[in-house]
């Protein structure tokens, strides 16, 4: 009886106001079939919270990606700052071990054995093309310039490399020295194909510096001129 009275009152209020009544009369505790308005709000809040959690997960993923990039930059900077032997010096040491033409040099990490067990250490890895066509990978200690080891590699681009370097007057060591004014050089490598395979060969050099992080450069094989390397930028920048 009470419920009928309340429903009648709500219906009358809706007719007088010309609108739609949104309030629902609740039944007694003995009527399990009636949905309470508070239950609807609870479900809406739960759905909204789940959506917010999904959005937060996406943001967290992007944050982790950015953090990973920053960590990589810090690792490169740490290796570069701790290396007493520079890129040009590493190339010179490698050529004494394996005479020929240095095609690349990179400051990287490798697993090293010491009294405390295996752990990563920085090392220069220099690729040398010998006169007989043999490729050598020479590892140089960045602290002392000592040769840590050398092994023979199999490469399939010997002809392309020789063609790109034909008539070149700037070698890998000179390219590293030319770009050293932009920061500490962490790698130098011959790009025999040029921008997107356009045939304009050049030395690709990476450097790192405080406040600027890692940067890419191109060094002309004939003049030694250093320019910013745009080939590693985003597609929008290239366009």
C-alpha positions in Angstrom: 0.0 0.0 0.0 2.8 2.4 0.8 4.5 1.6 -2.5 1.3 2.4 -4.4 1.0 5.7 -2.7 4.6 6.8 -3.4 4.3 5.7 -7.1 1.2 7.7 -7.5 2.9 10.8 -6.0 5.8 10.5 -8.3 3.6 10.1 -11.4 1.6 13.2 -10.4 4.7 15.3 -10.0 6.0 14.2 -13.4 2.7 15.2 -15.0 2.5 18.6 -13.3 6.2 19.4 -14.1 5.9 18.3 -17.7 9.1 16.3 -17.5 10.1 12.8 -16.9 10.4 11.5 -13.3 13.8 9.9 -12.7 13.3 8.9 -9.2 12.3 5.3 -8.5 10.3 4.2 -5.5 12.0 1.4 -3.7 10.2 -1.6 -2.4 10.6 -3.1 1.0 13.4 -5.4 1.9 11.1 -8.3 1.1 11.1 -7.4 -2.7 14.4 -8.7 -4.2 13.4 -7.9 -7.8 13.8 -4.1 -7.4 17.1 -2.5 -8.4 18.3 0.3 -6.1 19.6 3.5 -7.7 22.8 3.2 -5.5 23.5 -0.1 -7.1 23.5 1.5 -10.6 25.8 4.2 -9.4 28.2 1.6 -8.0 28.4 -0.2 -11.3 28.9 3.0 -13.2 31.7 4.0 -10.9 33.4 0.6 -11.3 33.2 0.8 -15.1 34.7 4.3 -15.1 37.5 3.2 -12.8 38.4 0.3 -15.1 38.6 2.6 -18.1 40.8 5.0 -16.1 43.1 2.1 -15.2 43.4 1.2 -18.8 44.4 4.7 -19.7 46.9 4.8 -16.9 48.5 1.6 -18.2 49.0 3.2 -21.6 50.6 6.2 -20.0 52.8 4.0 -17.9 54.0 2.1 -21.0 54.9 5.3 -22.7 56.7 6.5 -19.6 58.7 3.3 -19.5 59.7 3.7 -23.1 61.0 7.2 -22.5 62.8 6.0 -19.4 64.4 3.2 -21.4 65.7 5.8 -24.0 67.1 8.0 -21.3 68.8 5.0 -19.7 70.4 4.0 -23.0 71.7 7.6 -23.4 73.1 7.6 -19.9 74.8 4.2 -20.6 76.4 5.6 -23.8 77.5 8.7 -22.0 79.0 6.6 -19.1 80.9 4.4 -21.5 82.2 7.4 -23.5 83.3 9.3 -20.4 85.2 6.4 -18.9 87.1 5.6 -22.2 90.6 7.0 -22.1 91.2 5.7 -25.6 89.3 7.6 -28.2 87.9 6.2 -31.4 90.8 7.3 -33.6 93.3 5.8 -31.2 91.3 2.5 -31.1 91.4 2.4 -34.9 95.2 2.9 -34.9 95.7 0.1 -32.4 93.5 -2.2 -34.4 95.4 -1.6 -37.6 98.6 -2.5 -35.9 97.1 -5.9 -35.0 95.4 -6.4 -38.4 96.8 -4.2 -41.2 94.2 -3.0 -43.7 91.4 -0.5 -43.9 89.3 0.2 -40.8 85.6 0.2 -41.9 84.0 0.7 -38.5 84.7 1.2 -34.8 82.2 1.1 -32.0 82.4 1.5 -28.2 80.1 -1.2 -26.9 79.7 -3.7 -24.0 80.9 -7.3 -23.9 81.0 -10.0 -21.2 84.4 -10.0 -19.5 86.0 -12.4 -17.1 87.6 -11.2 -13.9 88.1 -12.3 -10.3 84.6 -11.4 -9.4 83.0 -13.5 -12.2 81.5 -12.5 -15.5 80.3 -8.9 -15.9 79.9 -6.5 -18.7 82.7 -4.1 -19.6 83.2 -1.5 -22.3 85.3 -2.3 -25.3 86.1 -0.9 -28.7 85.2 -3.2 -31.6 87.0 -2.3 -34.8 86.2 -4.0 -38.2 89.2 -4.1 -40.6 89.2 -5.2 -44.2 92.6 -6.6 -45.1 94.2 -6.3 -48.5 93.5 -10.0 -49.3 89.8 -9.5 -48.7 89.8 -11.0 -45.2 87.7 -9.3 -42.5 89.0 -8.9 -39.0 87.2 -7.9 -35.8 89.6 -6.5 -33.3 88.7 -5.7 -29.7 90.5 -2.8 -28.0 90.6 -2.0 -24.3 89.2 1.6 -24.0 91.3 2.2 -20.8 94.7 1.1 -22.0 94.5 0.6 -25.8 95.6 -3.0 -25.4 94.4 -5.5 -27.9 92.0 -7.9 -26.1 91.5 -10.2 -29.0 91.0 -10.6 -32.8 89.0 -12.9 -34.9 88.2 -13.4 -38.6 84.8 -12.4 -39.9 82.8 -13.4 -43.0 81.3 -10.4 -44.8 79.5 -10.3 -48.1 79.9 -6.6 -48.9 83.6 -6.4 -49.6 83.2 -5.2 -53.2 80.8 -2.5 -52.1 83.1 -1.2 -49.4 86.1 -1.1 -51.7 84.1 0.7 -54.4 82.9 3.3 -51.8 86.4 3.9 -50.5 88.0 4.2 -53.9 89.5 7.6 -54.2 88.5 8.6 -50.6 90.9 10.8 -48.8 89.3 10.6 -45.3 89.6 7.4 -43.4 87.7 6.2 -40.3 90.2 7.7 -37.8 90.1 11.1 -39.5 86.3 11.0 -39.6 86.2 10.4 -35.9 88.6 13.3 -35.3 86.5 15.6 -37.5 83.4 14.9 -35.5 85.1 15.0 -32.1 84.3 18.7 -31.8 80.6 17.8 -31.5 81.0 15.5 -28.6 82.7 12.2 -27.6 82.6 9.8 -30.5 81.2 6.4 -29.7 81.1 4.9 -33.2 82.2 5.5 -36.7 81.0 3.4 -39.6 81.2 3.5 -43.4 77.8 4.0 -45.1 78.6 2.7 -48.6 75.0 3.2 -49.9 74.4 6.8 -48.7 71.0 8.2 -47.9 68.4 5.6 -48.6 70.7 3.9 -51.0 71.3 7.0 -53.2 74.9 6.1 -53.7 76.5 9.0 -51.8 78.8 7.2 -49.5 80.0 8.8 -46.3 81.2 8.1 -42.8 78.4 7.8 -40.2 79.5 9.0 -36.8 77.7 8.9 -33.4 78.7 11.1 -30.6 77.4 11.9 -27.1 77.7 15.1 -25.1 76.3 16.4 -21.8 72.9 18.0 -22.2 72.4 16.8 -25.9 72.6 13.1 -25.5 73.4 11.0 -28.6 73.7 12.7 -32.0 74.4 11.4 -35.5 76.7 13.0 -38.1 77.9 12.4 -41.6 81.5 13.0 -42.6 82.3 13.5 -46.3 84.8 11.0 -47.6 86.7 13.6 -49.7 86.5 16.8 -47.7 86.0 15.7 -44.1 83.1 18.1 -43.8 80.7 17.2 -40.9 77.0 17.6 -41.3 74.0 16.5 -39.2 72.8 13.0 -40.2 69.0 13.3 -41.1 68.6 9.7 -42.2 68.0 8.6 -38.5 65.3 11.1 -37.8 61.6 10.5 -37.9 59.6 10.1 -41.2 57.9 13.5 -40.6 61.3 15.1 -40.4 62.5 13.4 -43.6 59.4 14.6 -45.4 
